[in-house]
């Protein structure tokens, strides 16, 4: 598919995007964060990095930071995720999601990119489905104005499947699966010579999976 990048330039002006990584970290998450951040900047949108996953979204404050082009420089070769990932019990509660909605609205963010596994994406979908009700509740509590709620009536969610297990339907290869398989093959290749020259069994501890009996 041909993409006209010149037409995309500044097409996101006036919009705000936030990206977070959630659940277990996976190799490739940094590349995903970098891609979202730089493309968002390219189209003219404000891009925010949410640190420590949904926990950062619930806590707000310094956990949600405006990104620039250099914020994601020299990170794609690093393992894990530079913006952190944490499992968050608070986000599973109504009050936690209400707090998360408030912190997004403070910055005018209605576009959220979530990189994580099944639980993370399920949580994102619940958050999206409750968005209108959360806004109404915030207005009733006096935490936001009705005009602000009217400006941000819809939350757009993009889910990027980050999982070394490659067990999510609808995608051929999840973020992290290729790197995990590559590392497994590297370890198998590294011990092949030793295995061929050993009379007994060799138990290898890479990811706790493999026992080779030559």
Residue pairs with C-beta under 8 A, 6 or more apart in sequence:
5 42
8 42
8 43
9 42
9 43
9 44
10 43
10 44
11 43
11 44
12 40
12 43
12 44
12 45
13 43
13 44
13 45
14 44
14 45
15 44
15 45
15 46
15 110
15 111
16 45
16 46
16 47
16 48
16 107
16 108
16 109
16 110
16 111
17 36
17 40
17 45
17 46
17 47
17 48
17 109
17 111
17 112
17 113
18 47
18 48
18 49
18 50
18 57
18 64
18 104
18 107
18 109
18 111
18 112
18 113
19 32
19 33
19 36
19 37
19 47
19 48
19 49
19 50
19 83
19 112
19 113
19 114
19 115
20 49
20 50
20 53
20 54
20 56
20 57
20 83
20 112
20 113
20 114
20 115
21 29
21 32
21 33
21 53
21 81
21 83
21 84
21 85
21 115
21 116
21 162
22 53
22 54
22 85
22 86
22 87
22 88
22 114
22 115
22 116
22 117
22 119
22 120
22 123
23 53
23 85
23 87
23 116
23 117
23 119
23 120
23 162
23 163
24 85
24 117
24 163
24 164
25 79
25 80
25 81
25 85
25 162
26 162
26 163
26 164
26 174
26 175
26 176
26 177
26 179
26 180
27 79
27 80
27 164
27 176
27 179
27 180
28 162
28 175
28 176
28 178
28 179
29 80
29 81
29 85
29 115
29 162
29 175
29 176
30 72
30 75
30 76
30 78
30 80
30 81
30 82
31 75
31 76
31 175
32 115
32 160
32 162
32 175
33 49
33 72
33 75
33 81
33 82
33 83
33 115
34 72
34 75
34 76
36 47
36 113
36 160
37 47
37 49
37 67
37 71
37 72
38 69
38 72
40 46
40 47
41 47
41 67
41 68
41 69
45 111
46 66
46 107
46 108
47 66
47 67
48 64
48 65
48 66
48 67
48 107
48 109
49 64
49 65
49 67
49 71
49 83
50 56
50 57
50 63
50 64
50 83
51 62
51 63
51 64
51 65
51 83
51 84
52 59
52 63
52 83
52 84
52 85
52 86
53 84
53 85
53 86
53 87
53 88
53 116
53 120
54 86
54 88
54 90
54 91
54 96
54 100
54 120
54 123
55 63
55 86
55 88
55 90
55 91
56 63
56 64
56 84
56 86
57 63
57 64
57 88
57 91
57 100
57 103
57 104
58 88
58 90
58 91
58 96
58 99
58 100
58 103
59 99
59 103
60 99
60 102
60 103
60 106
64 103
64 107
65 71
72 82
75 82
81 115
85 116
88 96
89 96
90 96
90 99
91 97
91 100
91 123
91 127
92 123
97 126
97 127
97 130
97 134
98 134
98 137
98 138
100 127
101 127
101 131
101 134
101 135
101 138
102 138
102 143
102 144
104 110
104 112
104 155
105 135
105 138
105 144
105 148
105 149
105 152
108 151
108 152
110 152
110 154
110 155
110 156
111 155
111 156
111 158
112 124
112 127
112 155
112 156
112 157
112 158
113 157
113 158
113 159
113 160
114 120
114 121
114 123
114 124
114 157
114 158
114 159
114 160
115 159
115 160
115 161
115 162
115 175
116 159
116 160
116 161
116 162
116 163
117 161
117 162
117 163
117 165
117 168
118 163
118 167
118 168
120 159
120 162
121 159
121 161
124 157
124 159
125 157
125 159
127 155
127 157
128 155
128 157
131 154
131 155
132 153
135 144
135 149
135 152
135 153
136 149
138 144
138 149
139 145
139 146
139 149
160 175
161 168
161 171
161 174
161 175
162 174
162 175
162 176
163 174
163 175
163 176
163 177
164 174
164 176
164 177
164 179
164 180
165 174
165 177
166 173
166 174
166 177
167 174
168 174
180 207
183 206
184 206
184 207
184 209
184 210
187 204
187 206
187 210
188 210
191 202
191 204
191 212
194 202
195 202
195 212
195 214
196 214
198 214
199 214
201 211
201 212
201 213
201 214
202 211
202 212
202 213
202 214
203 211
203 212
204 210
204 211
204 212
